[in-house]
Amino acid sequence: MSLTVIRQRAGLSSLKLLVIGLAFGTFLAGCSSSSSSSSSARVVDRAAPQRPTVTTGQYVVRKGDTLFSIAFRYGWDYKALAARNNIPAPYTIRPGQAIRFDGRSSGAPTTVVAQSGSSPSSSSKTTIIKRPVNANGTVAIEPVPSTLPSSAVEPVPTPVSAAERSTGGWSWPANGILIGKFASNGSLNKGVDIAGDLGQPVFAASDGSVVYAGSGLRGYGELIIIKHNDTYVSAYGHNRRLLVREGQQVKVGQTIAEMGSTGTDRVKLHFEIRRQGKPVDPLQFLPRR
């Protein structure tokens, strides 16, 4: 065999090896990219799900805290938490005070991780919430009944009016599109989410007293908590501006804040109702058509 033929064959073999090497390298890169993509898809939402009631350790009160905000954060009924810590009405607390969850009278403090806010779950149905007004521009509302509903009704399937009242005295807290519904299966949303325009009014959903107004609860942004009676409180999160102060009495339909995007990625109102400290589906209480 001539030297020229041998060199040609050697060149072909080298070319084949080069092609095979390039193909194998591309395959490995594809696998690496696929693995990286799969890994990056498992993103943990920083708005952690609502945890069960904390029953161990203690919390040291910081400036801006109220007993109601601490109870809300850790899943307690405020009356039970006050009783556990021998705090009488009107439940005044001070910075540096230890709020215990385990009932012990002594012992080393136990670190408690702060609860974060809720994030919306997607909804396949679009519900428009519209709040009609009287001829003089005021919202048409009736006196608030003293009792609230204990039995559940079906979720709102059609457009609703924020000014209408349920039999328990609740009214929709904002106009807009319902983009997130309550979920009790351990997911993130412990209320409902209403999308709207920046700065539009947020309304008190029922008569009550403002027991928290601030931004100390991570994941809720600028937050308002209203105590309605010894059983129910409601919460209004992600506001741009708060228009009421702690201790203020409010009426159903009263403007209490401006809708915003604090603590979240879009303009919306996150609204919760809690019965004895536990989140319940607001759609069980709000009026429907």
PyMOL commands that set and color helices and strands:
alter all, ss='L'
color gray80, all
select helices_A, chain A and resi 3-41+67-74+78-84+282-284
alter helices_A, ss='H'
color red, helices_A
select strands_A, chain A and resi 58-60+98-100+127-130+160-161+176-180+192-195+201-203+208-214+222-227+232-242+249-250+255-259+268-275+278-280
alter strands_A, ss='S'
color yellow, strands_A
deselect
rebuild
show_as cartoon
